[in-house]
């Protein structure tokens, strides 16, 4: 909290003159001040409103200042508490601090000193909340990845991110699944004035309705089954920073008015609480749905759509930025790894319905299956190879090549590289009595590579002179 920022204060004092005088003095200093003549009244005010600092007299009729402090901590009220007393002792000061008071002030004192102590308390509360929020963020998120691309559509996207980032307006990111909407949201946040503040995400499609509400807005202890403790929502965690709401088209209709309220004036309530809180959060939303159609079909509120669609970015699919595929392949390959030209061509020809996420997953899978840190076409999944030749002649032994030459048969359908490879591999496997380890050594390939080849060959009828993969002896070594 800046040194000159106004504070929300609650003065709890049974001395009418001191209560009115201190309240008026703080108001003249620009602070928002409420007052209460006793602890019971103070508790009611804390149920309806959040205060930065509660200033409570030690000795009051009914509940004392220390008893009020205990009740506030038990109820999960996050205000800092300063205890005032006219009869200071070491024992009462220690007791107040043990119960959670952040400061202890002995009457009489200058009101300027009280304001100074309140500022220190408010700053302590801010830091405490920020630390708790940072811990939550660390648990929720992985390190940020880099956006890769040099194509015309990506250059235009980078330009828009630079323009949109500093505006602090709500942004709607639209695009197919796997196009990198969260990466773009993080890039917008980095280009904003909130770059050093929290960046918090929630995926509305990944949680049931009741959990989405609790995650976004928080809940009070006992507000529903399983609510064993009070929990702040992600709006509170992101206060001062950015909240990324992924798959906002999946947001339940019952929660859309609550989100609209936060967007309009920053007001929100935790589940099970009557206390209205205010947050200052920039919203970045994302969807793979057509929200205009959702509005027309009454599945998404029109006023909420216009509120989040202040600035809109449409991400290109990988098909629209195919020039970036070689860059992306190199980006996803581990350092020191290579990919064969044949495998690279196969990846470049594929249409990638799952976009960049699918490409990343395919390369990760290939590195698990590959030998000697080289990704080959045999390491790619079948669906990616649907538009490319599925087999290579890399494992064809000289004997197989000779048999092709001696046959004198140039019919491509009979002598394709794939069929020659298949025949040779199965012949070697048969000569090794189905022992895959010895067959792999004879072919000069890794055993895992042989398994993948056999998987591709499928089973062959016993009558056509070849051994089927299914009929091979279980002998492995």
C-alpha positions as CSV (number, residue, x, y, z in Angstrom):
1,X,0.0,0.0,0.0
2,X,1.4,3.4,-1.0
3,X,2.3,5.7,1.9
4,X,-0.4,8.2,0.8
5,X,-3.1,5.7,-0.1
6,X,-6.4,5.9,1.8
7,X,-7.1,3.1,4.3
8,X,-10.3,1.4,5.4
9,X,-10.4,1.8,9.2
10,X,-12.7,0.7,12.0
11,X,-12.5,2.5,15.3
12,X,-13.9,0.4,18.2
13,X,-14.1,2.6,21.4
14,X,-16.7,3.0,24.2
15,X,-15.4,6.5,24.9
16,X,-17.8,8.6,22.7
17,X,-15.5,11.7,22.6
18,X,-12.3,9.8,21.7
19,X,-14.2,7.7,19.1
20,X,-15.7,10.7,17.4
21,X,-12.5,12.8,17.5
22,X,-10.2,10.1,16.2
23,X,-12.7,9.1,13.4
24,X,-13.1,12.7,12.2
25,X,-9.4,13.3,12.3
26,X,-8.7,10.2,10.2
27,X,-11.5,11.2,7.7
28,X,-9.9,14.6,7.2
29,X,-6.7,12.8,6.3
30,X,-8.6,11.1,3.5
31,X,-9.2,7.7,5.1
32,X,-12.5,5.8,5.0
33,X,-13.6,5.3,8.6
34,X,-16.4,3.4,10.3
35,X,-16.9,3.4,14.1
36,X,-18.4,1.1,16.7
37,X,-19.2,1.7,20.4
38,X,-18.6,-1.9,21.4
39,X,-17.2,-5.2,20.3
40,X,-20.5,-6.7,19.3
41,X,-21.3,-3.8,16.9
42,X,-17.7,-4.1,15.6
43,X,-18.2,-7.8,14.8
44,X,-21.4,-7.0,12.8
45,X,-19.6,-4.3,10.8
46,X,-16.7,-6.8,10.0
47,X,-19.3,-9.2,8.6
48,X,-20.5,-6.6,6.1
49,X,-17.2,-4.9,5.2
50,X,-13.5,-5.5,4.9
51,X,-11.2,-3.2,6.9
52,X,-7.4,-2.8,6.5
53,X,-7.1,-2.0,10.2
54,X,-9.3,-2.4,13.3
55,X,-8.4,0.0,16.2
56,X,-9.9,-1.5,19.3
57,X,-9.8,-0.3,22.9
58,X,-8.6,-2.9,25.5
59,X,-11.2,-2.2,28.1
60,X,-14.8,-2.0,27.0
61,X,-18.1,-3.2,28.5
62,X,-19.2,-6.6,27.3
63,X,-16.4,-8.1,25.2
64,X,-13.0,-6.6,25.8
65,X,-10.6,-5.6,23.0
66,X,-8.7,-8.9,23.5
67,X,-11.9,-10.9,23.3
68,X,-12.8,-9.0,20.1
69,X,-9.3,-9.8,18.7
70,X,-9.9,-13.5,19.4
71,X,-13.3,-13.5,17.7
72,X,-11.9,-11.7,14.6
73,X,-9.1,-14.3,14.3
74,X,-11.5,-17.2,14.9
75,X,-13.9,-15.9,12.3
76,X,-11.1,-15.6,9.7
77,X,-11.3,-11.8,9.5
78,X,-8.1,-10.6,7.7
79,X,-7.9,-7.1,9.2
80,X,-4.9,-6.1,11.1
81,X,-5.7,-5.1,14.7
82,X,-4.2,-2.4,16.9
83,X,-5.0,-2.5,20.6
84,X,-5.4,0.7,22.6
85,X,-5.2,0.9,26.4
86,X,-4.8,3.5,29.1
87,X,-3.2,1.1,31.5
88,X,-0.2,-0.5,29.7
89,X,1.5,-3.5,31.2
90,X,4.1,-5.9,29.7
91,X,1.7,-8.8,30.4
92,X,-1.2,-7.3,28.5
93,X,1.0,-6.3,25.6
94,X,2.5,-9.8,25.3
95,X,-1.0,-11.3,25.5
96,X,-2.3,-9.0,22.8
97,X,0.6,-9.9,20.5
98,X,0.2,-13.7,21.1
99,X,-3.5,-13.4,20.2
100,X,-2.5,-11.8,16.8
101,X,-2.5,-8.0,17.4
102,X,0.0,-6.3,15.1
103,X,0.5,-3.3,17.5
104,X,-0.2,-2.0,20.9
105,X,-0.5,1.7,21.7
106,X,-0.8,3.4,25.2
107,X,-3.0,6.4,25.8
108,X,-2.5,9.3,25.5
109,X,-0.9,9.6,22.1
110,X,-0.9,12.0,19.2
111,X,-3.4,11.1,16.5
112,X,-0.6,11.4,13.9
113,X,1.2,8.6,15.7
114,X,-2.0,6.5,15.5
115,X,-2.2,7.1,11.8
116,X,1.5,6.2,11.4
117,X,0.9,2.9,13.3
118,X,-2.2,2.2,11.1
119,X,-0.1,2.7,7.9
120,X,2.5,0.2,9.2
121,X,-0.3,-2.3,10.1
122,X,-1.9,-1.9,6.7
123,X,1.4,-2.4,4.9
124,X,2.1,-5.5,7.0
125,X,-1.3,-6.9,6.1
126,X,-0.7,-6.2,2.4
127,X,2.7,-8.0,2.5
128,X,1.2,-11.0,4.4
129,X,-1.6,-11.4,1.8
130,X,0.9,-11.0,-1.1
131,X,3.2,-13.7,0.4
132,X,0.2,-16.0,0.7
133,X,-0.9,-15.2,-2.8
134,X,2.6,-15.9,-4.2
135,X,2.7,-19.3,-2.5
136,X,-0.6,-20.1,-4.2
137,X,0.6,-19.0,-7.5
138,X,3.8,-21.1,-7.3
139,X,1.6,-24.1,-6.5
140,X,-0.8,-23.4,-9.4
141,X,1.5,-22.7,-12.3
142,X,4.5,-24.0,-14.2
143,X,7.2,-21.8,-15.6
144,X,6.3,-19.7,-18.6
145,X,7.1,-21.0,-22.0
146,X,8.1,-18.9,-25.0
147,X,6.0,-18.1,-28.0
148,X,7.7,-19.3,-31.2
149,X,7.0,-18.1,-34.7
150,X,8.3,-16.0,-37.6
151,X,5.4,-16.3,-40.0
152,X,3.3,-13.3,-41.1
153,X,0.3,-14.2,-38.8
154,X,2.6,-14.5,-35.8
155,X,4.3,-11.2,-36.5
156,X,0.9,-9.6,-36.5
157,X,0.1,-11.3,-33.3
158,X,3.3,-10.0,-31.6
159,X,2.4,-6.5,-32.8
160,X,-1.1,-6.7,-31.2
161,X,0.3,-8.1,-27.9
162,X,2.6,-5.0,-27.7
163,X,-0.3,-2.7,-28.3
164,X,-2.8,-4.4,-26.1
165,X,-0.5,-5.2,-23.1
166,X,-0.1,-1.7,-21.6
167,X,-3.8,-0.7,-21.9
168,X,-5.0,-2.5,-18.8
169,X,-8.3,-3.3,-20.6
170,X,-10.1,-6.7,-20.5
171,X,-8.9,-8.9,-23.4
172,X,-10.6,-11.9,-25.1
173,X,-8.4,-14.4,-26.8
174,X,-10.1,-16.7,-29.3
175,X,-8.6,-19.6,-31.2
176,X,-8.7,-23.4,-31.6
177,X,-7.6,-25.7,-28.9
178,X,-3.8,-26.0,-28.7
179,X,-3.0,-22.7,-30.3
180,X,-1.3,-21.3,-27.2
181,X,-3.9,-19.0,-25.7
182,X,-2.4,-19.1,-22.2
183,X,1.0,-18.3,-23.6
184,X,-0.5,-15.2,-25.3
185,X,-2.2,-14.2,-22.1
186,X,1.1,-14.4,-20.2
187,X,2.8,-12.4,-22.9
188,X,0.1,-9.7,-22.6
189,X,0.6,-9.7,-18.8
190,X,4.4,-9.3,-19.3
191,X,3.8,-6.3,-21.6
192,X,1.4,-4.7,-19.0
193,X,1.9,-2.3,-16.1
194,X,1.0,-5.3,-13.9
195,X,4.0,-7.4,-15.0
196,X,5.4,-7.7,-11.5
197,X,2.1,-8.5,-10.0
198,X,0.4,-11.9,-9.7
199,X,-0.7,-13.8,-12.8
200,X,-3.4,-16.4,-11.8
201,X,-5.2,-18.9,-14.1
202,X,-8.4,-20.9,-13.9
203,X,-9.8,-23.3,-16.5
204,X,-13.6,-23.3,-16.4
205,X,-13.8,-26.5,-18.3
206,X,-11.7,-28.5,-15.9
207,X,-13.8,-28.0,-12.8
208,X,-17.5,-28.8,-11.9
209,X,-19.8,-25.8,-11.4
210,X,-19.6,-25.6,-7.6
211,X,-15.8,-25.7,-7.6
212,X,-15.6,-23.0,-10.2
213,X,-17.5,-20.6,-8.0
214,X,-15.4,-21.5,-4.9
215,X,-12.1,-21.2,-6.9
216,X,-13.0,-17.8,-8.4
217,X,-14.7,-16.1,-5.4
218,X,-13.5,-18.1,-2.4
219,X,-15.7,-19.5,0.4
220,X,-16.2,-19.2,4.1
221,X,-15.7,-22.1,6.6
222,X,-18.8,-24.3,6.7
223,X,-20.4,-22.7,3.7
224,X,-20.8,-26.1,2.0
225,X,-19.9,-29.7,2.7
226,X,-16.1,-30.0,2.7
227,X,-15.5,-26.3,3.4
228,X,-13.4,-27.0,6.5
229,X,-11.6,-23.7,6.4
230,X,-12.0,-20.2,5.0
231,X,-10.4,-19.9,1.6
232,X,-9.8,-16.7,-0.5
233,X,-10.8,-17.0,-4.2
234,X,-8.5,-16.4,-7.1
235,X,-9.9,-12.9,-7.6
236,X,-8.4,-12.1,-4.2
237,X,-5.2,-13.9,-4.9
238,X,-4.8,-11.9,-8.2
239,X,-5.7,-8.6,-6.5
240,X,-3.5,-5.9,-8.2
241,X,-2.5,-8.4,-10.9
242,X,-4.1,-10.4,-13.7
243,X,-6.6,-13.2,-13.8
244,X,-6.6,-15.5,-16.8
245,X,-10.0,-17.2,-17.2
246,X,-9.5,-20.0,-19.8
247,X,-12.5,-21.6,-21.6
248,X,-14.7,-18.8,-20.4
249,X,-17.4,-20.2,-22.7
250,X,-17.8,-23.1,-20.3
251,X,-18.6,-20.7,-17.3
252,X,-21.9,-21.8,-15.8
253,X,-24.8,-19.4,-16.4
254,X,-25.4,-19.0,-12.7
255,X,-21.9,-17.6,-12.2
256,X,-22.0,-15.2,-15.2
257,X,-23.8,-12.4,-13.3
258,X,-21.2,-12.6,-10.5
259,X,-18.4,-12.3,-13.0
260,X,-20.1,-9.4,-14.6
261,X,-20.4,-7.6,-11.2
262,X,-16.6,-7.9,-10.6
263,X,-15.9,-6.6,-14.1
264,X,-18.2,-3.6,-13.6
265,X,-17.0,-2.3,-10.2
266,X,-14.6,-4.9,-8.6
267,X,-17.2,-6.1,-6.1
268,X,-17.4,-9.7,-5.1
269,X,-18.5,-12.0,-2.2
270,X,-17.1,-15.3,-1.1
271,X,-19.5,-18.3,-1.1
272,X,-21.4,-18.2,2.2
273,X,-20.4,-14.6,3.1
274,X,-22.4,-11.4,3.2
275,X,-19.2,-9.4,3.3
276,X,-18.6,-7.4,0.1
277,X,-15.0,-7.2,-1.0
278,X,-13.4,-5.1,-3.7
279,X,-10.6,-6.2,-5.9
280,X,-8.5,-4.6,-8.6
281,X,-7.9,-7.3,-11.2
282,X,-7.3,-7.2,-15.0
283,X,-9.2,-10.0,-16.7
284,X,-7.9,-11.9,-19.7
285,X,-10.3,-14.5,-21.0
286,X,-9.9,-17.2,-23.6
287,X,-12.3,-19.5,-25.5
288,X,-12.3,-21.9,-28.4
289,X,-16.1,-21.4,-28.8
290,X,-17.9,-18.8,-31.0
291,X,-19.3,-16.7,-28.2
292,X,-21.4,-14.7,-30.6
293,X,-23.3,-17.9,-31.4
294,X,-23.4,-18.8,-27.7
295,X,-25.1,-15.4,-27.0
296,X,-27.6,-16.0,-29.9
297,X,-28.5,-19.4,-28.4
298,X,-28.8,-17.9,-24.9
299,X,-26.0,-19.9,-23.4
300,X,-23.8,-16.8,-22.7
301,X,-24.9,-13.5,-21.4
302,X,-24.8,-10.7,-24.0
303,X,-23.8,-8.0,-21.5
304,X,-20.9,-10.2,-20.2
305,X,-19.8,-10.9,-23.8
306,X,-19.5,-7.2,-24.6
307,X,-17.8,-6.6,-21.2
308,X,-15.0,-9.1,-21.9
309,X,-14.7,-8.4,-25.7
310,X,-13.2,-4.9,-25.2
311,X,-10.1,-6.0,-27.0
312,X,-10.0,-9.2,-29.0
313,X,-7.2,-11.4,-30.4
314,X,-7.8,-14.3,-32.7
315,X,-4.9,-16.8,-32.7
316,X,-4.0,-18.5,-36.0
317,X,-4.2,-22.3,-36.3
318,X,-0.9,-24.2,-37.1
319,X,-2.3,-24.8,-40.6
320,X,-2.4,-21.0,-41.1
321,X,1.2,-20.6,-39.9
322,X,2.8,-23.8,-41.5
323,X,6.0,-21.8,-42.1
324,X,6.6,-21.9,-38.4
325,X,6.6,-25.8,-38.1
326,X,10.4,-26.1,-38.7
327,X,11.0,-23.5,-35.9
328,X,8.6,-25.3,-33.6
329,X,10.2,-28.7,-34.2
330,X,13.6,-27.3,-33.3
331,X,12.1,-25.6,-30.3
332,X,10.5,-28.7,-28.9
333,X,13.5,-31.1,-29.6
334,X,15.8,-31.5,-26.5
335,X,19.2,-29.8,-26.8
336,X,21.6,-32.0,-28.8
337,X,18.8,-34.0,-30.5
338,X,18.4,-34.3,-34.3
339,X,15.5,-35.2,-36.6
340,X,15.8,-37.0,-40.0
341,X,14.7,-35.2,-43.1
342,X,12.1,-37.8,-43.7
343,X,10.5,-37.3,-40.3
344,X,10.7,-33.5,-40.6
345,X,8.9,-33.7,-44.0
346,X,6.2,-35.9,-42.5
347,X,5.6,-33.3,-39.7
348,X,5.5,-30.4,-42.1
349,X,2.9,-32.2,-44.4
350,X,0.5,-33.1,-41.5
351,X,-2.4,-30.7,-41.0
352,X,-2.3,-30.7,-37.1
353,X,-5.9,-30.6,-35.9
354,X,-4.6,-30.3,-32.4
355,X,-2.3,-27.4,-33.4
356,X,0.9,-26.6,-31.5
357,X,0.0,-28.6,-28.4
358,X,-0.3,-31.7,-30.6
359,X,3.0,-31.1,-32.3
360,X,4.7,-30.7,-28.9
361,X,3.2,-34.0,-27.7
362,X,4.2,-35.9,-30.9
363,X,7.8,-34.7,-30.5
364,X,7.9,-35.6,-26.8
365,X,6.6,-39.1,-27.6
366,X,9.1,-39.5,-30.4
367,X,12.0,-38.6,-28.2
368,X,10.9,-41.3,-25.8
369,X,10.8,-43.9,-28.5
370,X,13.9,-42.8,-30.5
371,X,17.4,-44.3,-30.4
372,X,20.7,-42.4,-30.2
373,X,19.0,-39.0,-29.8
374,X,17.8,-39.0,-33.4
375,X,14.0,-38.8,-34.2
376,X,13.2,-40.8,-37.3
377,X,10.0,-41.5,-39.2
378,X,9.6,-44.8,-37.3
379,X,9.2,-42.8,-34.1
380,X,6.2,-40.9,-35.3
381,X,2.6,-42.0,-34.6
382,X,0.5,-43.5,-37.3
383,X,-2.0,-40.7,-37.6
384,X,0.7,-38.2,-38.4
385,X,2.0,-40.6,-41.1
386,X,-1.4,-41.0,-42.8
387,X,-0.4,-38.6,-45.6
388,X,3.2,-39.8,-46.0
389,X,5.0,-43.1,-46.7
390,X,4.9,-45.1,-43.6
391,X,8.1,-47.1,-44.0
392,X,11.7,-46.6,-45.0
393,X,14.4,-48.8,-46.6
394,X,16.9,-48.0,-43.8
395,X,16.9,-51.6,-42.4
396,X,17.0,-53.5,-45.7
397,X,19.9,-55.8,-45.7
398,X,22.1,-56.4,-48.8
399,X,20.4,-59.8,-49.3
400,X,17.1,-58.2,-49.6
401,X,18.4,-55.7,-52.1
402,X,20.0,-58.5,-54.1
403,X,16.8,-60.5,-54.2
404,X,15.1,-57.4,-55.6
405,X,17.7,-57.1,-58.4
406,X,17.7,-60.7,-59.2
407,X,14.0,-61.0,-59.5
408,X,13.9,-58.7,-62.6
409,X,10.4,-57.7,-61.5
410,X,10.1,-53.9,-61.7
411,X,6.4,-53.8,-60.7
412,X,6.2,-51.0,-58.1
413,X,3.3,-52.7,-56.3
414,X,5.4,-55.8,-55.7
415,X,8.8,-54.3,-55.0
416,X,8.0,-51.2,-53.0
417,X,10.5,-50.3,-50.4
418,X,7.9,-50.9,-47.7
419,X,7.1,-54.4,-48.8
420,X,10.8,-55.3,-49.3
421,X,11.5,-54.1,-45.8
422,X,8.6,-55.9,-44.3
423,X,9.5,-59.2,-46.0
424,X,13.2,-58.9,-45.0
425,X,12.4,-58.1,-41.3
426,X,10.0,-61.0,-41.0
427,X,12.4,-63.4,-42.8
428,X,15.2,-62.5,-40.4
429,X,12.8,-62.9,-37.4
430,X,11.8,-66.3,-38.7
431,X,15.5,-67.4,-39.2
432,X,16.0,-66.4,-35.5
433,X,13.1,-68.6,-34.4
434,X,11.2,-65.6,-33.3
435,X,13.9,-64.4,-30.9
436,X,13.4,-60.6,-31.2
437,X,16.7,-59.7,-29.4
438,X,18.8,-61.8,-31.9
439,X,16.7,-60.6,-34.9
440,X,17.3,-56.9,-33.8
441,X,21.0,-57.6,-33.6
442,X,21.0,-59.3,-37.0
443,X,19.2,-56.3,-38.5
444,X,21.4,-53.8,-36.8
445,X,18.6,-52.0,-35.0
446,X,17.5,-51.5,-31.4
447,X,15.0,-54.1,-30.1
448,X,12.4,-51.3,-29.4
449,X,12.7,-50.3,-33.1
450,X,11.9,-53.9,-34.1
451,X,8.9,-53.9,-31.8
452,X,7.6,-50.7,-33.6
453,X,8.2,-52.2,-37.0
454,X,6.3,-55.3,-36.1
455,X,3.4,-53.2,-34.8
456,X,3.2,-51.5,-38.1
457,X,3.4,-54.6,-40.2
458,X,0.4,-56.1,-38.3
459,X,-0.3,-59.8,-38.7
460,X,0.2,-61.6,-41.9
461,X,-1.5,-64.8,-43.0
462,X,0.7,-67.8,-42.4
463,X,0.0,-69.1,-45.9
464,X,1.8,-66.2,-47.7
465,X,5.2,-67.4,-46.6
466,X,5.9,-64.8,-43.9
467,X,5.8,-64.9,-40.1
468,X,3.1,-62.8,-38.5
469,X,3.9,-60.5,-35.6
470,X,1.3,-62.3,-33.6
471,X,2.7,-65.7,-34.4
472,X,6.3,-64.9,-33.3
473,X,7.6,-67.0,-30.4
474,X,7.6,-65.2,-27.1
475,X,11.4,-65.8,-26.8
476,X,13.0,-62.4,-26.2
477,X,16.6,-63.0,-25.6
